[in-house]
Amino acid sequence: VAIFIPVWFQWINITNYCNRWDGDDIYHKIYFMGNLILMSLLGLTTITCGGGDAHHGEHDRECSGLVWSFAGARLWTCLYTLIALFFNPKYMKSIGLPFIFDCAVSLIWLIDGNLPQQDECGTDIHDACWAPFLFFWWFAIAVDFLKYLCIPVVASSGWVTQAEQIPLNLALAGERQELFIIISLGEVI
């Protein structure tokens, strides 16, 4: 669950970006290719964070690659949100708060990736040395979750006018979440 939640939030971020800024230009294609590479790295580094390859006797708990993948994917989305806002500055108010949250989560993941892990802490996850790493892991998830609680409150407050809000394609958002569920179920089975 601890690994699934950040992956799911990154999927939601990619879906939200594509829902708002989807285009057939070179920026969108580079963004999408970068996300494919970063999410592939995320998948490749999951095994080492989950406890290594039990079939070959490896029981490492090295999670820095996974954390750096989370941070890289989130920073990649932040960069492309900045590019999209450069070309569409009238949406600054409606995207500003999520952008700040995304930058904060990126920073938390970067801090978490620099904390001591297996070399300094050993492989026992219950060791007190792992506490800061686990705190920042769950703190990043909590801040990301808080973003999705704050956005509707700010949107309903009247701070952002209707003209400044980006219309969402609900069919696309639903379709992307259905795809995530199908992929997740396929991986579990």
C-alpha positions as CSV (number, residue, x, y, z in Angstrom):
1,V,0.0,0.0,0.0
2,A,2.9,2.4,0.8
3,I,4.2,2.0,-2.7
4,F,0.8,1.9,-4.4
5,I,-0.5,5.3,-3.1
6,P,2.4,7.5,-4.5
7,V,2.2,5.6,-7.9
8,W,-1.6,6.2,-8.0
9,F,-1.1,9.9,-7.1
10,Q,1.4,10.3,-9.9
11,W,-1.1,8.6,-12.3
12,I,-3.7,11.2,-11.2
13,N,-1.2,14.0,-11.7
14,I,-0.4,12.8,-15.3
15,T,-4.2,12.5,-15.9
16,N,-4.9,16.0,-14.6
17,Y,-2.1,17.5,-16.7
18,C,-3.3,15.7,-19.9
19,N,-6.9,16.6,-19.1
20,R,-6.0,20.3,-18.9
21,W,-3.2,20.7,-21.4
22,D,-3.5,17.8,-23.8
23,G,-2.2,18.8,-27.2
24,D,-0.4,17.4,-30.2
25,D,2.6,19.7,-30.0
26,I,6.2,18.9,-29.3
27,Y,5.9,19.9,-25.6
28,H,3.2,17.4,-24.9
29,K,5.1,14.6,-26.7
30,I,8.3,15.3,-24.8
31,Y,6.3,15.5,-21.5
32,F,4.6,12.1,-22.2
33,M,7.9,10.4,-23.2
34,G,9.6,11.7,-20.1
35,N,6.8,10.4,-18.0
36,L,7.1,7.0,-19.7
37,I,10.8,6.8,-18.8
38,L,10.3,8.0,-15.2
39,M,7.4,5.7,-14.6
40,S,9.5,2.8,-16.1
41,L,12.3,3.6,-13.7
42,L,9.8,3.7,-10.9
43,G,8.6,0.2,-11.8
44,L,12.2,-1.1,-12.0
45,T,13.2,0.3,-8.6
46,T,10.1,-1.0,-6.8
47,I,11.5,-4.5,-6.3
48,T,14.5,-3.2,-4.3
49,C,12.3,-1.2,-2.0
50,G,9.9,-4.0,-1.5
51,G,12.5,-6.3,-0.1
52,G,14.6,-7.6,-3.0
53,D,14.3,-10.7,-5.1
54,A,13.3,-13.5,-2.7
55,H,14.0,-16.1,-5.3
56,H,17.7,-15.2,-5.5
57,G,18.2,-14.6,-1.7
58,E,18.4,-10.9,-2.0
59,H,16.7,-9.0,0.8
60,D,17.8,-5.4,0.2
61,R,15.6,-2.5,1.4
62,E,17.2,0.2,-0.8
63,C,14.4,2.6,-1.6
64,S,16.3,5.7,-2.8
65,G,15.9,4.8,-6.5
66,L,12.1,4.6,-6.0
67,V,12.0,7.9,-4.1
68,W,14.1,9.6,-6.7
69,S,11.7,8.3,-9.4
70,F,8.8,9.7,-7.5
71,A,10.6,13.1,-7.1
72,G,11.7,13.1,-10.7
73,A,8.2,12.3,-12.0
74,R,6.6,15.0,-9.9
75,L,9.3,17.6,-10.8
76,W,8.7,16.7,-14.5
77,T,5.0,17.5,-14.1
78,C,5.9,20.8,-12.3
79,L,8.2,21.8,-15.1
80,Y,5.6,21.1,-17.8
81,T,2.9,22.9,-15.7
82,L,5.1,25.9,-15.8
83,I,5.5,25.7,-19.5
84,A,1.7,25.4,-20.0
85,L,1.1,28.3,-17.7
86,F,3.7,30.4,-19.7
87,F,1.5,30.0,-22.7
88,N,-1.8,30.3,-20.8
89,P,-1.2,32.8,-18.0
90,K,-5.0,33.4,-17.4
91,Y,-5.2,30.0,-15.6
92,M,-2.6,30.9,-13.0
93,K,-5.1,31.2,-10.1
94,S,-6.7,27.9,-10.8
95,I,-3.5,26.0,-11.2
96,G,-1.4,27.9,-8.7
97,L,-2.4,26.0,-5.6
98,P,-2.0,22.5,-7.1
99,F,1.3,23.6,-8.5
100,I,2.5,24.7,-5.1
101,F,1.4,21.4,-3.6
102,D,3.2,19.5,-6.3
103,C,6.4,21.4,-5.8
104,A,6.2,20.8,-2.0
105,V,5.6,17.1,-2.6
106,S,8.6,17.0,-4.9
107,L,10.8,18.7,-2.3
108,I,9.6,16.2,0.4
109,W,10.5,13.3,-2.0
110,L,13.9,14.9,-2.6
111,I,14.6,15.2,1.1
112,D,13.4,11.6,1.6
113,G,15.7,10.3,-1.1
114,N,18.7,11.8,0.6
115,L,18.0,10.2,4.0
116,P,20.2,7.2,5.2
117,Q,18.9,3.8,4.2
118,Q,20.3,0.3,3.9
119,D,24.0,1.2,4.2
120,E,23.6,3.2,7.4
121,C,20.5,1.6,8.8
122,G,20.7,-2.1,7.9
123,T,17.9,-4.1,6.4
124,D,15.6,-4.3,9.4
125,I,12.8,-1.8,8.6
126,H,11.9,-1.6,12.3
127,D,15.3,-0.1,13.2
128,A,15.0,3.5,14.5
129,C,17.3,4.7,11.8
130,W,14.5,4.2,9.3
131,A,12.1,6.5,11.2
132,P,13.0,9.7,9.3
133,F,12.7,8.0,6.0
134,L,9.3,6.5,6.8
135,F,8.1,9.8,8.2
136,F,9.0,11.7,5.1
137,W,7.5,8.9,2.9
138,W,4.1,9.2,4.7
139,F,4.4,13.0,4.9
140,A,4.7,13.3,1.2
141,I,1.6,11.1,0.8
142,A,-0.3,13.2,3.3
143,V,0.6,16.5,1.6
144,D,-0.5,15.0,-1.7
145,F,-3.8,13.9,-0.2
146,L,-4.3,17.3,1.3
147,K,-4.0,18.9,-2.1
148,Y,-7.0,17.0,-3.3
149,L,-9.0,18.1,-0.2
150,C,-8.0,21.8,-0.6
151,I,-8.7,22.2,-4.3
152,P,-12.5,21.9,-4.0
153,V,-12.6,24.3,-1.0
154,V,-10.6,27.0,-2.8
155,A,-12.6,26.5,-6.0
156,S,-15.9,26.9,-4.2
157,S,-14.7,30.0,-2.3
158,G,-15.1,32.2,-5.3
159,W,-11.4,33.2,-5.4
160,V,-11.2,31.8,-8.9
161,T,-13.7,33.1,-11.4
162,Q,-15.4,30.8,-13.9
163,A,-13.3,32.3,-16.8
164,E,-10.1,31.4,-14.9
165,Q,-11.0,27.8,-14.4
166,I,-9.9,25.2,-16.8
167,P,-12.8,23.0,-17.9
168,L,-12.1,19.3,-17.2
169,N,-13.0,16.5,-19.5
170,L,-14.7,14.1,-17.0
171,A,-14.9,11.3,-19.6
172,L,-11.2,11.3,-20.1
173,A,-10.5,11.4,-16.3
174,G,-12.9,8.5,-15.7
175,E,-11.3,6.5,-18.6
176,R,-7.8,7.1,-17.2
177,Q,-8.8,5.9,-13.7
178,E,-10.5,2.8,-15.3
179,L,-7.2,2.0,-17.1
180,F,-5.3,2.3,-13.9
181,I,-7.6,-0.1,-12.2
182,I,-7.4,-2.6,-15.0
183,I,-3.6,-2.3,-15.1
184,S,-3.4,-2.7,-11.3
185,L,-5.7,-5.7,-11.3
186,G,-3.7,-7.3,-14.1
187,E,-0.5,-6.9,-12.1
188,V,-2.0,-8.3,-9.0
189,I,-3.3,-11.4,-10.8
